[in-house]
Amino acid sequence: MSQSLKNVIRQAEQIILGKPQQIRLALTCLLARGHLLIEDLPGVGKTTLAQVLARTLDLQFGRIQFTSDLLPADILGVSVYQRAGADPTGAPNSTSGKFVFHPGPIFAQMILADEVNRATPKAQSALLEAMEEQQVTIEGTTRPLPAPFFVIATQNPLHQIGTFSLPESQLDRFLMRIQMGYPDAQAERGLLSGMDRREIIAHLSPQMESAELLALQQRARLVFASPALLDYLQAILRHTRESARYTHGLSPRAGLALLSAARAWALLHEREAVIPEDVQAVLPGVVSHRLQAVGEYQKQNSDVLVRELIEAVAIP
């Protein structure tokens, strides 16, 4: 692990108290060039985690507050007609007399899609092309997004008032889904007795440049996965497709996501090759939002289903 990456983790842990696993999973998702969905109750640190990562990694940050009246143009941007003549300062305007595109908040390196499931499906769908292809097509023109490009979406539990379920096609765009959970007693005491988190975040210093982050993302793709490791991964995929516990098995894209996340987790732990324990470490985050239980198994939460999946598939 590079010294910069160690500094990133250390600084994040000073703000997000008692959540080392969640911090590492978020960084794993970023190193794997994926997008992260955080589902939990309001007030447990979802937004804070996104802000800390943006400041620590020195990424251009854009926040989109999803509401029921949000429109796709509020996310992507809009073209506005500039009348002919001088601009308001009196200077000649080369863009006058034609439409000028005003980019929306999606044109940033790290996007916080806050309470994404409070917007209508039409507004949610505006993220699909951006998350999958790192570009947006507006009014017939395709515009690339900056690199690196990382979406952290927060989602309130579906039983809360005013929420819209994310369609499966959009859920699949998220490499991982995690939960923050309540802090333990020691971490919560630190939060209660310490400074306001917003004040601390405002004074954080970057610990890594974008160029180094891009280089680490490239290194993560090159982490070695042996044939035996691929056999283990395929056995997991096959089990989900053959088991009667699930409505449908994991797709090939889910398999690629699992391999990418395992490679990034191995890199984060200074390993040159992926081991089965790396796959098991990222498995809950990668498959919990992709597997749906059937019948009596619906009563089990996703953690139990994933644990049973790990136990059911033997390591070669």
HULIN-V763253 format. One record per residue. N is the residue number from 1. SS is DSSP state (H for helix, E for strand, - for the rest). PHI is phi as a letter, one per 20 degrees, with the letter a starting at -180 (* if undefined). NEAR is the number of other C-alpha atoms within 10 Angstrom. Layout:
<<N,SS,PHI,NEAR> <N,SS,PHI,NEAR>>
//
This chain:
<<1,-,*,12> <2,-,f,12> <3,H,f,9> <4,H,f,16> <5,H,f,19> <6,H,f,13> <7,H,f,15> <8,H,f,22> <9,H,f,17> <10,H,f,14> <11,H,f,18> <12,H,f,24> <13,H,f,18> <14,H,f,11> <15,H,d,23> <16,-,e,22> <17,-,f,18> <18,-,m,19> <19,-,c,20> <20,H,f,14> <21,H,f,12> <22,H,f,19> <23,H,f,22> <24,H,f,17> <25,H,f,22> <26,H,f,25> <27,H,f,21> <28,H,g,27> <29,H,f,28> <30,H,f,26> <31,H,f,27> <32,-,e,25> <33,-,m,23> <34,-,d,23> <35,-,c,23> <36,E,d,28> <37,E,d,24> <38,E,d,26> <39,E,d,19> <40,-,a,19> <41,-,f,17> <42,-,f,13> <43,-,n,11> <44,-,d,15> <45,-,o,22> <46,H,f,26> <47,H,f,19> <48,H,f,17> <49,H,f,21> <50,H,f,25> <51,H,f,24> <52,H,f,24> <53,H,f,24> <54,H,f,21> <55,H,f,21> <56,H,f,21> <57,-,e,21> <58,-,l,19> <59,-,d,23> <60,-,f,16> <61,E,d,19> <62,E,c,19> <63,E,d,20> <64,E,c,18> <65,E,e,15> <66,-,e,23> <67,-,c,17> <68,-,f,15> <69,-,d,10> <70,-,f,17> <71,-,d,17> <72,H,g,16> <73,H,f,15> <74,H,f,18> <75,H,e,22> <76,H,e,19> <77,E,o,18> <78,E,b,17> <79,E,e,14> <80,E,c,11> <81,E,f,13> <82,E,e,17> <83,-,f,13> <84,-,f,13> <85,-,o,14> <86,-,f,14> <87,-,f,14> <88,-,g,8> <89,-,e,7> <90,-,n,8> <91,-,e,9> <92,-,g,12> <93,-,c,15> <94,-,f,12> <95,-,e,15> <96,-,f,15> <97,-,n,12> <98,E,b,13> <99,E,f,13> <100,E,d,13> <101,E,e,14> <102,E,d,11> <103,E,f,16> <104,-,e,16> <105,-,f,19> <106,-,f,27> <107,-,e,23> <108,-,b,21> <109,-,f,20> <110,E,c,28> <111,E,d,24> <112,E,d,26> <113,E,e,24> <114,E,e,22> <115,-,l,22> <116,H,g,26> <117,H,e,25> <118,H,e,25> <119,-,e,23> <120,-,f,21> <121,H,g,16> <122,H,f,11> <123,H,f,21> <124,H,f,22> <125,H,f,16> <126,H,f,19> <127,H,e,21> <128,H,f,17> <129,H,f,14> <130,H,f,22> <131,H,f,19> <132,H,e,15> <133,H,d,10> <134,-,l,18> <135,E,b,19> <136,E,c,23> <137,E,d,13> <138,E,c,14> <139,-,l,9> <140,-,n,7> <141,E,d,8> <142,E,e,10> <143,E,c,14> <144,E,f,13> <145,-,e,17> <146,-,f,15> <147,-,d,15> <148,-,f,19> <149,-,c,22> <150,E,b,25> <151,E,d,25> <152,E,d,27> <153,E,d,25> <154,E,d,26> <155,E,c,24> <156,-,e,20> <157,-,g,15> <158,-,f,15> <159,-,f,8> <160,-,f,10> <161,-,f,9> <162,-,n,13> <163,-,d,19> <164,-,c,19> <165,-,f,15> <166,-,f,19> <167,-,f,12> <168,H,g,10> <169,H,f,10> <170,H,e,16> <171,H,g,17> <172,-,f,21> <173,-,f,21> <174,-,e,24> <175,-,f,27> <176,E,c,28> <177,E,c,24> <178,E,c,21> <179,-,c,17> <180,-,e,20> <181,-,m,15> <182,-,f,15> <183,-,f,17> <184,-,f,11> <185,H,f,10> <186,H,f,10> <187,H,f,14> <188,H,f,14> <189,H,f,12> <190,H,f,14> <191,H,f,16> <192,H,f,9> <193,H,e,8> <194,-,e,11> <195,-,f,11> <196,-,f,11> <197,H,g,14> <198,H,f,12> <199,H,f,9> <200,H,f,13> <201,H,f,18> <202,H,f,11> <203,-,d,9> <204,-,f,15> <205,-,d,13> <206,-,f,18> <207,-,d,19> <208,-,b,18> <209,-,e,13> <210,H,g,15> <211,H,f,11> <212,H,f,14> <213,H,f,20> <214,H,f,16> <215,H,f,11> <216,H,f,21> <217,H,f,19> <218,H,f,15> <219,H,f,16> <220,H,f,24> <221,H,f,17> <222,-,e,15> <223,-,f,19> <224,E,f,15> <225,-,c,16> <226,-,f,12> <227,H,g,9> <228,H,f,13> <229,H,f,19> <230,H,f,16> <231,H,f,13> <232,H,f,19> <233,H,f,20> <234,H,f,13> <235,H,f,17> <236,H,f,22> <237,H,f,19> <238,H,f,15> <239,H,f,15> <240,H,f,19> <241,H,f,16> <242,H,e,11> <243,-,f,12> <244,-,e,14> <245,-,f,18> <246,E,d,19> <247,-,f,13> <248,-,b,16> <249,-,e,20> <250,-,f,17> <251,-,e,15> <252,H,g,11> <253,H,f,12> <254,H,f,18> <255,H,f,18> <256,H,f,13> <257,H,f,25> <258,H,f,26> <259,H,f,24> <260,H,f,25> <261,H,f,31> <262,H,f,30> <263,H,f,30> <264,H,f,32> <265,H,f,28> <266,H,f,24> <267,H,f,25> <268,H,f,20> <269,-,d,12> <270,-,m,11> <271,-,d,16> <272,-,e,15> <273,E,b,16> <274,-,f,21> <275,-,d,19> <276,H,g,16> <277,H,f,13> <278,H,f,21> <279,H,f,24> <280,H,f,17> <281,H,f,16> <282,H,e,23> <283,H,g,22> <284,H,g,22> <285,H,f,28> <286,H,e,26> <287,H,d,22> <288,-,f,18> <289,-,e,18> <290,-,d,20> <291,-,d,18> <292,-,c,16> <293,E,f,17> <294,-,c,13> <295,H,l,10> <296,H,f,8> <297,H,f,15> <298,H,f,13> <299,H,f,10> <300,-,e,10> <301,-,f,11> <302,H,f,19> <303,H,f,12> <304,H,f,14> <305,H,f,21> <306,H,f,18> <307,H,f,13> <308,H,f,11> <309,H,f,18> <310,H,f,16> <311,H,f,10> <312,H,f,12> <313,-,d,16> <314,-,f,10> <315,-,f,15> <316,-,g,10>>
//
